[in-house]
């Protein structure tokens, strides 16, 4: 059975104010061409189908087009909800679309849904585990201490009646200890949501989502395929490829990574202003999404407008010079003198563009006081 592993499509996402829907449509169209060319039997989407829990009609329309196109090619689709998705919205009409070969994880109820497909080697079992948090699991195990992601997911997976003599794949949207992260992922502070890769030890392949960089564990059998597109400056240097698996008999899996064409790349350009201008004549991809870093010591008047005449899709511009280096050192030293509450307050305001309100402020102060009291 030939299987394509996708994740983190984030359909409808905006990056630095730019709507990525056109780029997403272009990429998904090329994935459809690859599915046809490679004669793929199954496409797995391991969470974060959409970027928002309430996606736009434009985003819904694009994903509907994608899975409908796959269904018309008689390709089976298996997908789970990620932390950006609404499990309820994603699983709407799941019973109806199941008849079209589209299988969607249901809202978590402590039962990991099993889908079995057959090929010449026998049954191949797919387990659909959407993104879960400890609070979602705790209600089913009142007698157990479930206070972190490790214990929550361990209990859920231990509850699966797994036939280890058959081939088993699990789709899961979680954060593995030791994995590489990027700026655009919504992760818990301090790695609180990280889990051990050993949780999945009894599965032949673990189709992960959540992290945007391609990476794998356990000889490639536990894998993040990476996001559909580059969604932050920290991802600019990532190399995007599409993961395709050939599942043969038990324990025999061939993995390949295929290239597809993208409408625009995301790149970093770091140089002096005049060098960027002069070198641009040799740049054949001026429509790419660009993050500019200027080395000039003095601020260039109207730099971004002048550069956008050449690179219309500049996403950000910053300076890297003696002045900014000095400011970074001052900020680092200042942080050491700030209280944990002040640091958290600054972090919260940075992520949410609004300061903590009085109620939340009191809760955070109490939590911090409790932590320090137990030190």
Secondary structure, DSSP 8 states (H G I E B T S, - for coil): -EEEEE----BT-EETTEE-HHHHHHHHHHHHHHHHHHT--EEEEES--BSSSS--HHHHHHHHHHHHHHHHTT-EEEEE--TTS-HHHHTTTHHHHHTTTEEE--S-SS--EEEEEEETTEEEEEEEE----HHHHHTT-TTS---SHHHHHHHHHHTS---TTSEEEEEE--EETT----TTS---GGGTTEE-GGGGTT-SEEEE-S-SS-EEETTTTEEE---SS--SGGGTT----EEEEEE-STT-EEEEEE----S--EEEEEE-HHHHHHHGGG-S-TTSEEEEEE--SS--TTHHHHHHTT-TTEEEEEE-SHHHHHHHHHHHHHHHHS-HHHHHHHHHHHHHSS---HHHHHHHHHHHHHHHHT-
